[in-house]
Every structure is written in C-alpha cells, then in structure tokens.
Amino acid sequence: MRLGRQDRRKKRHLRVRKKISGNLQRPRLVVYRSLKHIYGSLVVDDVQPNKMLLTVSSLGKDFKSIAKPDEKGGNVKGAFLVGKLLAERAKSMNIETVVFDRAGYSYKGRVKFFAEGARQGGLKF
C-alpha cells in the first residue's frame, strides 16, 4: 500500500527526531505549517513529558497587530514575520541558540523563510 503525503512526512519527522533533541541550554525549535497558518515552538526534550517553553503562530494577537495585509500565515512574508517574533520572545527568555526541527518538511518556501526570520531575529542554529 502506498503512503500518503502526510504519512511520508511523519516518517521523515520520526527519522529526524531520533537524531536531534533539545535541552534547556539549546531547545528544539519545531515548525508546523498548515495551509493557512504557520506555528513555531521551543521544546525541551530532557524532561518527561516534554516541556514547551513558548509558541508563536500566525493566529496570535501579536502577529495580527504588526502584520500588514499581505503578510499572512499562508505566505512567505508571514512566515518570516512569525520566525522573527519567535526569536524576539526567545531572546527575552535568554535563549540564543536552538536546534532547528523542520518536522519532515522540505527546507524551502515558508519553512525556509521562517528559519531566516528567526535567524534575523537573533537566534543561532
């Protein structure tokens, strides 16, 4: 039986998750994208259950207050802005380095611009 697109992505994500994990000094920055929105979270994998430090999405009030009409979660401009917002909030929590987890997505389009926004905001990975 052939696997669907989401099943193949989940397999890739599990394969990558075997190799990377986040800790308190260097949390894991995981990105999730849907058709209309993009989400980014900082996760610590050392503790059980995993601890989520912060989450930023294109649905949040802080994103909607500074986004221009052409910056939405479904395009690269909005993804760049969400990455930048996440970096600013992480810097306020004294987090400067992270491990990037692209969650099985290809490193192009919105995922790439999300990462570039986080880098421009001051995160190192």
DRENTORKOL-3810 file (N, C-alpha, C; in nm, 4 decimals):
REM DRENTORKOL-3810
@n.u->0.0841; n.v->-0.1173; n.w->0.0000; ca.u->0.0000; ca.v->0.0000; ca.w->0.0000; c.u->0.0891; c.v->0.1244; c.w->0.0000
@n.u->0.0542; n.v->0.2198; n.w->-0.0826; ca.u->0.1311; ca.v->0.3437; ca.w->-0.0913; c.u->0.0945; c.v->0.4363; c.w->0.0230
@n.u->0.1956; n.v->0.5055; n.w->0.0729; ca.u->0.1733; ca.v->0.6012; ca.w->0.1807; c.u->0.1315; c.v->0.7350; c.w->0.1220
@n.u->0.0464; n.v->0.8064; n.w->0.1937; ca.u->0.0046; ca.v->0.9389; ca.w->0.1514; c.u->0.1112; c.v->1.0425; c.w->0.1860
@n.u->0.0874; n.v->1.1636; n.w->0.1455; ca.u->0.1837; ca.v->1.2704; ca.w->0.1675; c.u->0.2093; c.v->1.2951; c.w->0.3161
@n.u->0.1023; n.v->1.2995; n.w->0.3957; ca.u->0.1182; ca.v->1.3227; ca.w->0.5401; c.u->0.1898; c.v->1.2066; c.w->0.6079
@n.u->0.1618; n.v->1.0851; n.w->0.5652; ca.u->0.2294; ca.v->0.9693; ca.w->0.6241; c.u->0.3785; c.v->0.9707; c.w->0.5937
@n.u->0.4152; n.v->1.0079; n.w->0.4716; ca.u->0.5576; ca.v->1.0178; ca.w->0.4370; c.u->0.6259; c.v->1.1267; c.w->0.5183
@n.u->0.5576; n.v->1.2402; n.w->0.5395; ca.u->0.6151; ca.v->1.3477; ca.w->0.6197; c.u->0.6353; c.v->1.3019; c.w->0.7636
@n.u->0.5381; n.v->1.2301; n.w->0.8195; ca.u->0.5506; ca.v->1.1821; ca.w->0.9568; c.u->0.6661; c.v->1.0833; c.w->0.9709
@n.u->0.6872; n.v->0.9985; n.w->0.8707; ca.u->0.8007; ca.v->0.9063; ca.w->0.8743; c.u->0.9324; c.v->0.9822; c.w->0.8724
@n.u->0.9411; n.v->1.0848; n.w->0.7878; ca.u->1.0635; ca.v->1.1663; ca.w->0.7833; c.u->1.0857; c.v->1.2350; c.w->0.9167
@n.u->0.9786; n.v->1.2877; n.w->0.9765; ca.u->0.9900; ca.v->1.3578; ca.w->1.1036; c.u->1.0405; c.v->1.2632; c.w->1.2130
@n.u->0.9870; n.v->1.1426; n.w->1.2196; ca.u->1.0329; ca.v->1.0467; ca.w->1.3197; c.u->1.1788; c.v->1.0083; c.w->1.2986
@n.u->1.2202; n.v->0.9952; n.w->1.1735; ca.u->1.3592; ca.v->0.9611; ca.w->1.1436; c.u->1.4537; c.v->1.0715; c.w->1.1898
@n.u->1.4143; n.v->1.1956; n.w->1.1699; ca.u->1.4975; ca.v->1.3083; ca.w->1.2130; c.u->1.4945; c.v->1.3228; c.w->1.3644
@n.u->1.3793; n.v->1.2967; n.w->1.4270; ca.u->1.3661; ca.v->1.3116; ca.w->1.5718; c.u->1.4512; c.v->1.2126; c.w->1.6492
@n.u->1.4902; n.v->1.1009; n.w->1.5864; ca.u->1.5809; ca.v->1.0076; ca.w->1.6521; c.u->1.7178; c.v->1.0713; c.w->1.6732
@n.u->1.7524; n.v->1.1661; n.w->1.5891; ca.u->1.8874; ca.v->1.2222; ca.w->1.5892; c.u->1.8982; c.v->1.3535; c.w->1.6644
@n.u->1.7904; n.v->1.4314; n.w->1.6734; ca.u->1.8001; ca.v->1.5619; ca.w->1.7382; c.u->1.7086; c.v->1.5683; c.w->1.8594
@n.u->1.7505; n.v->1.6444; n.w->1.9570; ca.u->1.6669; ca.v->1.6703; ca.w->2.0740; c.u->1.7101; c.v->1.8024; c.w->2.1343
@n.u->1.6219; n.v->1.8616; n.w->2.2097; ca.u->1.6503; ca.v->1.9905; ca.w->2.2717; c.u->1.6708; c.v->1.9766; c.w->2.4208
@n.u->1.7526; n.v->2.0644; n.w->2.4763; ca.u->1.7710; ca.v->2.0695; ca.w->2.6212; c.u->1.7533; c.v->2.2131; c.w->2.6669
@n.u->1.7727; n.v->2.2387; n.w->2.7952; ca.u->1.7490; ca.v->2.3740; ca.w->2.8469; c.u->1.8444; c.v->2.4766; c.w->2.7878
@n.u->1.9693; n.v->2.4368; n.w->2.7623; ca.u->2.0647; ca.v->2.5311; ca.w->2.7050; c.u->2.0381; c.v->2.5546; c.w->2.5561
@n.u->1.9886; n.v->2.4509; n.w->2.4879; ca.u->1.9652; ca.v->2.4594; ca.w->2.3443; c.u->1.8344; c.v->2.3876; c.w->2.3098
@n.u->1.7184; n.v->2.4556; n.w->2.3256; ca.u->1.5901; ca.v->2.3900; ca.w->2.2984; c.u->1.5701; c.v->2.3625; c.w->2.1497
@n.u->1.4742; n.v->2.2784; n.w->2.1227; ca.u->1.4415; ca.v->2.2403; ca.w->1.9854; c.u->1.3357; c.v->2.3362; c.w->1.9318
@n.u->1.3639; n.v->2.3977; n.w->1.8187; ca.u->1.2688; ca.v->2.4865; ca.w->1.7508; c.u->1.1977; c.v->2.4048; c.w->1.6446
@n.u->1.0734; n.v->2.3719; n.w->1.6701; ca.u->0.9962; ca.v->2.2899; ca.w->1.5771; c.u->0.8953; c.v->2.3779; c.w->1.5047
@n.u->0.8811; n.v->2.3544; n.w->1.3757; ca.u->0.7912; ca.v->2.4335; ca.w->1.2929; c.u->0.6805; c.v->2.3418; c.w->1.2412
@n.u->0.5594; n.v->2.3953; n.w->1.2364; ca.u->0.4461; ca.v->2.3237; ca.w->1.1779; c.u->0.3762; c.v->2.4197; c.w->1.0840
@n.u->0.3417; n.v->2.3706; n.w->0.9679; ca.u->0.2696; ca.v->2.4557; ca.w->0.8740; c.u->0.1423; c.v->2.3864; c.w->0.8291
@n.u->0.0358; n.v->2.4637; n.w->0.8247; ca.u->-0.0894; ca.v->2.4165; ca.w->0.7668; c.u->-0.1099; c.v->2.4959; c.w->0.6383
@n.u->-0.2230; n.v->2.4797; n.w->0.5767; ca.u->-0.2453; ca.v->2.5511; ca.w->0.4513; c.u->-0.2552; c.v->2.7018; c.w->0.4713
@n.u->-0.3129; n.v->2.7450; n.w->0.5855; ca.u->-0.3354; ca.v->2.8875; ca.w->0.6058; c.u->-0.2453; c.v->2.9510; c.w->0.7104
@n.u->-0.1798; n.v->2.8720; n.w->0.7959; ca.u->-0.1052; ca.v->2.9280; ca.w->0.9073; c.u->0.0263; c.v->2.8552; c.w->0.9276
@n.u->0.1123; n.v->2.9165; n.w->1.0085; ca.u->0.2410; ca.v->2.8565; ca.w->1.0441; c.u->0.2627; c.v->2.8754; c.w->1.1940
@n.u->0.3222; n.v->2.7764; n.w->1.2561; ca.u->0.3418; ca.v->2.7743; ca.w->1.4005; c.u->0.4878; c.v->2.7408; c.w->1.4300
@n.u->0.5415; n.v->2.7987; n.w->1.5354; ca.u->0.6755; ca.v->2.7660; ca.w->1.5808; c.u->0.6766; c.v->2.7517; c.w->1.7315
@n.u->0.7481; n.v->2.6497; n.w->1.7819; ca.u->0.7521; ca.v->2.6236; ca.w->1.9250; c.u->0.8936; c.v->2.5915; c.w->1.9681
@n.u->0.9270; n.v->2.6276; n.w->2.0899; ca.u->1.0524; ca.v->2.5875; ca.w->2.1521; c.u->1.0210; c.v->2.4790; c.w->2.2538
@n.u->1.0875; n.v->2.3636; n.w->2.2394; ca.u->1.0566; ca.v->2.2464; ca.w->2.3199; c.u->1.1837; c.v->2.1949; c.w->2.3864
@n.u->1.1716; n.v->2.1554; n.w->2.5140; ca.u->1.2805; ca.v->2.0910; ca.w->2.5874; c.u->1.2457; c.v->1.9436; c.w->2.5980
@n.u->1.3338; n.v->1.8573; n.w->2.5462; ca.u->1.3071; ca.v->1.7141; ca.w->2.5431; c.u->1.3687; c.v->1.6391; c.w->2.6611
@n.u->1.4485; n.v->1.7047; n.w->2.7443; ca.u->1.5156; ca.v->1.6365; ca.w->2.8556; c.u->1.4191; c.v->1.5904; c.w->2.9632
@n.u->1.3135; n.v->1.6645; n.w->2.9858; ca.u->1.2185; ca.v->1.6313; ca.w->3.0919; c.u->1.1035; c.v->1.5498; c.w->3.0338
@n.u->1.0418; n.v->1.4681; n.w->3.1160; ca.u->0.9279; ca.v->1.3901; ca.w->3.0705; c.u->0.8039; c.v->1.4345; c.w->3.1455
@n.u->0.6947; n.v->1.4682; n.w->3.0864; ca.u->0.6765; ca.v->1.4837; ca.w->2.9429; c.u->0.7517; c.v->1.6070; c.w->2.8914
@n.u->0.7689; n.v->1.6140; n.w->2.7614; ca.u->0.8430; ca.v->1.7257; ca.w->2.7017; c.u->0.7799; c.v->1.8581; c.w->2.7413
@n.u->0.8662; n.v->1.9560; n.w->2.7662; ca.u->0.8192; ca.v->2.0861; ca.w->2.8124; c.u->0.8250; c.v->2.1870; c.w->2.6983
@n.u->0.7122; n.v->2.2534; n.w->2.6740; ca.u->0.7076; ca.v->2.3557; ca.w->2.5714; c.u->0.7328; c.v->2.4914; c.w->2.6367
@n.u->0.8391; n.v->2.5605; n.w->2.5923; ca.u->0.8752; ca.v->2.6885; ca.w->2.6522; c.u->0.7904; c.v->2.8026; c.w->2.5991
@n.u->0.7734; n.v->2.8077; n.w->2.4681; ca.u->0.6901; ca.v->2.9125; ca.w->2.4092; c.u->0.6422; c.v->2.8700; c.w->2.2728
@n.u->0.5344; n.v->2.9302; n.w->2.2294; ca.u->0.4767; ca.v->2.9040; ca.w->2.0979; c.u->0.4337; c.v->3.0356; c.w->2.0354
@n.u->0.4629; n.v->3.0500; n.w->1.9078; ca.u->0.4205; ca.v->3.1671; ca.w->1.8311; c.u->0.3551; c.v->3.1159; c.w->1.7035
@n.u->0.2459; n.v->3.1794; n.w->1.6635; ca.u->0.1793; ca.v->3.1378; ca.w->1.5402; c.u->0.1251; c.v->3.2598; c.w->1.4672
@n.u->0.0802; n.v->3.2347; n.w->1.3470; ca.u->0.0209; ca.v->3.3420; ca.w->1.2683; c.u->-0.1228; c.v->3.3693; c.w->1.3114
@n.u->-0.1712; n.v->3.2997; n.w->1.4122; ca.u->-0.3043; ca.v->3.3246; ca.w->1.4665; c.u->-0.3010; c.v->3.4148; c.w->1.5884
@n.u->-0.1811; n.v->3.4414; n.w->1.6417; ca.u->-0.1686; ca.v->3.5170; ca.w->1.7658; c.u->-0.1982; c.v->3.6657; c.w->1.7504
@n.u->-0.2301; n.v->3.7290; n.w->1.8636; ca.u->-0.2615; ca.v->3.8723; ca.w->1.8636; c.u->-0.1398; c.v->3.9562; c.w->1.8286
@n.u->-0.0211; n.v->3.9154; n.w->1.8762; ca.u->0.0987; ca.v->3.9944; ca.w->1.8478; c.u->0.1326; c.v->3.9915; c.w->1.6991
@n.u->0.1066; n.v->3.8792; n.w->1.6321; ca.u->0.1291; ca.v->3.8720; ca.w->1.4876; c.u->0.0291; c.v->3.9595; c.w->1.4136
@n.u->-0.0972; n.v->3.9494; n.w->1.4512; ca.u->-0.2014; ca.v->4.0246; ca.w->1.3806; c.u->-0.1885; c.v->4.1746; c.w->1.4019
@n.u->-0.1308; n.v->4.2151; n.w->1.5156; ca.u->-0.1190; ca.v->4.3580; ca.w->1.5419; c.u->-0.0096; c.v->4.4233; c.w->1.4572
@n.u->0.0941; n.v->4.3486; n.w->1.4179; ca.u->0.2032; ca.v->4.4101; ca.w->1.3405; c.u->0.2059; c.v->4.3658; c.w->1.1949
@n.u->0.1234; n.v->4.2689; n.w->1.1558; ca.u->0.1244; ca.v->4.2184; ca.w->1.0188; c.u->0.0536; c.v->4.3149; c.w->0.9246
@n.u->0.1110; n.v->4.3307; n.w->0.8070; ca.u->0.0477; ca.v->4.4086; ca.w->0.7010; c.u->-0.0558; c.v->4.3205; c.w->0.6317
@n.u->-0.1437; n.v->4.3786; n.w->0.5513; ca.u->-0.2477; ca.v->4.2966; ca.w->0.4864; c.u->-0.1933; c.v->4.1859; c.w->0.3965
@n.u->-0.0743; n.v->4.2042; n.w->0.3384; ca.u->-0.0199; ca.v->4.0990; ca.w->0.2516; c.u->0.0641; c.v->3.9971; c.w->0.3283
@n.u->0.0785; n.v->4.0121; n.w->0.4598; ca.u->0.1542; ca.v->3.9172; ca.w->0.5414; c.u->0.0554; c.v->3.8268; c.w->0.6150
@n.u->0.0428; n.v->3.7055; n.w->0.5646; ca.u->-0.0475; ca.v->3.6076; ca.w->0.6243; c.u->0.0325; c.v->3.4824; c.w->0.6562
@n.u->-0.0234; n.v->3.3950; n.w->0.7344; ca.u->0.0469; ca.v->3.2728; ca.w->0.7709; c.u->0.0662; c.v->3.1775; c.w->0.6553
@n.u->-0.0096; n.v->3.1959; n.w->0.5498; ca.u->-0.0004; ca.v->3.1073; ca.w->0.4349; c.u->0.0992; c.v->3.1513; c.w->0.3296
@n.u->0.1737; n.v->3.2594; n.w->0.3546; ca.u->0.2742; ca.v->3.3009; ca.w->0.2565; c.u->0.4098; c.v->3.3224; c.w->0.3241
@n.u->0.5133; n.v->3.3441; n.w->0.2436; ca.u->0.6493; ca.v->3.3518; ca.w->0.2974; c.u->0.6717; c.v->3.4789; c.w->0.3791
@n.u->0.6031; n.v->3.5863; n.w->0.3461; ca.u->0.6188; ca.v->3.7098; ca.w->0.4241; c.u->0.5690; c.v->3.6905; c.w->0.5672
@n.u->0.4558; n.v->3.6253; n.w->0.5804; ca.u->0.4017; ca.v->3.5980; ca.w->0.7131; c.u->0.4881; c.v->3.4999; c.w->0.7906
@n.u->0.5422; n.v->3.3992; n.w->0.7229; ca.u->0.6292; ca.v->3.3017; ca.w->0.7886; c.u->0.7564; c.v->3.3685; c.w->0.8396
@n.u->0.8105; n.v->3.4613; n.w->0.7614; ca.u->0.9293; ca.v->3.5357; ca.w->0.8033; c.u->0.8996; c.v->3.6161; c.w->0.9301
@n.u->0.7843; n.v->3.6795; n.w->0.9329; ca.u->0.7455; ca.v->3.7610; ca.w->1.0478; c.u->0.7224; c.v->3.6752; c.w->1.1730
@n.u->0.6620; n.v->3.5576; n.w->1.1566; ca.u->0.6407; ca.v->3.4682; ca.w->1.2705; c.u->0.7750; c.v->3.4205; c.w->1.3258
@n.u->0.8700; n.v->3.3888; n.w->1.2382; ca.u->1.0035; ca.v->3.3494; ca.w->1.2837; c.u->1.0730; c.v->3.4606; c.w->1.3595
@n.u->1.0566; n.v->3.5818; n.w->1.3121; ca.u->1.1173; ca.v->3.6966; ca.w->1.3799; c.u->1.0531; c.v->3.7193; c.w->1.5171
@n.u->0.9216; n.v->3.7063; n.w->1.5261; ca.u->0.8522; ca.v->3.7206; ca.w->1.6544; c.u->0.8979; c.v->3.6136; c.w->1.7541
@n.u->0.9128; n.v->3.4913; n.w->1.7061; ca.u->0.9577; ca.v->3.3845; ca.w->1.7941; c.u->1.0980; c.v->3.4137; c.w->1.8465
@n.u->1.1849; n.v->3.4633; n.w->1.7605; ca.u->1.3214; ca.v->3.4953; ca.w->1.8032; c.u->1.3216; c.v->3.6062; c.w->1.9084
@n.u->1.2379; n.v->3.7072; n.w->1.8897; ca.u->1.2321; ca.v->3.8164; ca.w->1.9879; c.u->1.1835; c.v->3.7667; c.w->2.1232
@n.u->1.0807; n.v->3.6809; n.w->2.1231; ca.u->1.0304; ca.v->3.6275; ca.w->2.2500; c.u->1.1313; c.v->3.5331; c.w->2.3141
@n.u->1.2051; n.v->3.4584; n.w->2.2326; ca.u->1.3078; ca.v->3.3690; ca.w->2.2873; c.u->1.4222; c.v->3.4497; c.w->2.3476
@n.u->1.4597; n.v->3.5590; n.w->2.2821; ca.u->1.5668; ca.v->3.6450; ca.w->2.3357; c.u->1.5251; c.v->3.7049; c.w->2.4695
@n.u->1.3974; n.v->3.7357; n.w->2.4858; ca.u->1.3511; ca.v->3.7888; ca.w->2.6141; c.u->1.3569; c.v->3.6828; c.w->2.7245
@n.u->1.3592; n.v->3.5545; n.w->2.6867; ca.u->1.3736; ca.v->3.4451; ca.w->2.7830; c.u->1.5194; c.v->3.3999; c.w->2.7960
@n.u->1.6129; n.v->3.4776; n.w->2.7401; ca.u->1.7571; ca.v->3.4488; ca.w->2.7421; c.u->1.7924; c.v->3.3197; c.w->2.6691
@n.u->1.7247; n.v->3.2916; n.w->2.5596; ca.u->1.7561; ca.v->3.1778; ca.w->2.4739; c.u->1.8161; c.v->3.2330; c.w->2.3458
@n.u->1.9385; n.v->3.1920; n.w->2.3151; ca.u->2.0055; ca.v->3.2435; ca.w->2.1956; c.u->2.0371; c.v->3.1360; c.w->2.0933
@n.u->2.0555; n.v->3.0105; n.w->2.1368; ca.u->2.0864; ca.v->2.9029; ca.w->2.0423; c.u->1.9786; c.v->2.7955; c.w->2.0510
@n.u->1.9421; n.v->2.7412; n.w->1.9367; ca.u->1.8387; ca.v->2.6388; ca.w->1.9286; c.u->1.8818; c.v->2.5310; c.w->1.8295
@n.u->1.8105; n.v->2.4196; n.w->1.8316; ca.u->1.8254; ca.v->2.3133; ca.w->1.7323; c.u->1.7011; c.v->2.3214; c.w->1.6443
@n.u->1.7196; n.v->2.3320; n.w->1.5135; ca.u->1.6058; ca.v->2.3504; ca.w->1.4228; c.u->1.5498; c.v->2.2149; c.w->1.3810
@n.u->1.4196; n.v->2.1975; n.w->1.4002; ca.u->1.3486; ca.v->2.0763; ca.w->1.3608; c.u->1.2445; c.v->2.1169; c.w->1.2574
@n.u->1.2676; n.v->2.0783; n.w->1.1338; ca.u->1.1766; ca.v->2.1191; ca.w->1.0269; c.u->1.0561; c.v->2.0277; c.w->1.0157
@n.u->1.0454; n.v->1.9274; n.w->1.1026; ca.u->0.9286; ca.v->1.8400; ca.w->1.1158; c.u->0.8957; c.v->1.7637; c.w->0.9882
@n.u->0.9962; n.v->1.7233; n.w->0.9135; ca.u->0.9730; ca.v->1.6446; ca.w->0.7937; c.u->0.9400; c.v->1.7250; c.w->0.6704
@n.u->0.9287; n.v->1.8563; n.w->0.6833; ca.u->0.9009; ca.v->1.9410; ca.w->0.5669; c.u->1.0299; c.v->1.9682; c.w->0.4911
@n.u->1.0189; n.v->1.9960; n.w->0.3626; ca.u->1.1345; ca.v->2.0363; ca.w->0.2844; c.u->1.1792; c.v->2.1749; c.w->0.3279
@n.u->1.3100; n.v->2.1975; n.w->0.3235; ca.u->1.3635; ca.v->2.3275; ca.w->0.3641; c.u->1.3544; c.v->2.4217; c.w->0.2454
@n.u->1.2350; n.v->2.4685; n.w->0.2193; ca.u->1.2103; ca.v->2.5655; ca.w->0.1132; c.u->1.0800; c.v->2.6352; c.w->0.1443
@n.u->1.0531; n.v->2.7434; n.w->0.0770; ca.u->0.9273; ca.v->2.8147; ca.w->0.0945; c.u->0.9092; c.v->2.8709; c.w->0.2337
@n.u->0.7940; n.v->2.8443; n.w->0.2925; ca.u->0.7598; ca.v->2.9019; ca.w->0.4225; c.u->0.8512; c.v->2.8540; c.w->0.5346
@n.u->0.8937; n.v->2.7287; n.w->0.5300; ca.u->0.9825; ca.v->2.6763; ca.w->0.6345; c.u->1.1167; c.v->2.7486; c.w->0.6298
@n.u->1.1691; n.v->2.7699; n.w->0.5100; ca.u->1.2964; ca.v->2.8398; ca.w->0.4937; c.u->1.2849; c.v->2.9852; c.w->0.5412
@n.u->1.1789; n.v->3.0542; n.w->0.5044; ca.u->1.1634; ca.v->3.1937; ca.w->0.5450; c.u->1.1362; c.v->3.2060; c.w->0.6943
@n.u->1.0690; n.v->3.1062; n.w->0.7538; ca.u->1.0515; ca.v->3.1041; ca.w->0.8985; c.u->1.1884; c.v->3.0972; c.w->0.9670
@n.u->1.2742; n.v->3.0079; n.w->0.9184; ca.u->1.4086; ca.v->2.9929; ca.w->0.9759; c.u->1.4919; c.v->3.1197; c.w->0.9560
@n.u->1.4821; n.v->3.1815; n.w->0.8400; ca.u->1.5570; ca.v->3.3045; ca.w->0.8140; c.u->1.5079; c.v->3.4184; c.w->0.9027
@n.u->1.3788; n.v->3.4248; n.w->0.9271; ca.u->1.3245; ca.v->3.5250; ca.w->1.0182; c.u->1.3750; c.v->3.5048; c.w->1.1594
@n.u->1.3823; n.v->3.3789; n.w->1.2030; ca.u->1.4339; ca.v->3.3505; ca.w->1.3372; c.u->1.5821; c.v->3.3865; c.w->1.3465
@n.u->1.6570; n.v->3.3586; n.w->1.2400; ca.u->1.7992; ca.v->3.3950; ca.w->1.2388; c.u->1.8169; c.v->3.5459; c.w->1.2429
@n.u->1.7370; n.v->3.6173; n.w->1.1645; ca.u->1.7481; ca.v->3.7637; ca.w->1.1638; c.u->1.7056; c.v->3.8217; c.w->1.2974
@n.u->1.6146; n.v->3.7551; n.w->1.3671; ca.u->1.5724; ca.v->3.7997; ca.w->1.4999; c.u->1.6774; c.v->3.7771; c.w->1.6057
@n.u->1.7810; n.v->3.6981; n.w->1.5763; ca.u->1.8913; ca.v->3.6818; ca.w->1.6706; c.u->1.9153; c.v->3.5406; c.w->1.7199
@n.u->1.8392; n.v->3.4428; n.w->1.6724; ca.u->1.8638; ca.v->3.3045; ca.w->1.7144; c.u->1.9758; c.v->3.2431; c.w->1.6311
@n.u->2.0516; n.v->3.1543; n.w->1.6934; ca.u->2.1596; ca.v->3.0854; ca.w->1.6244; c.u->2.1268; c.v->2.9372; c.w->1.6210
@n.u->2.1357; n.v->2.8781; n.w->1.5004; ca.u->2.1198; ca.v->2.7327; ca.w->1.4869; c.u->2.1912; c.v->2.6826; c.w->1.3654
END
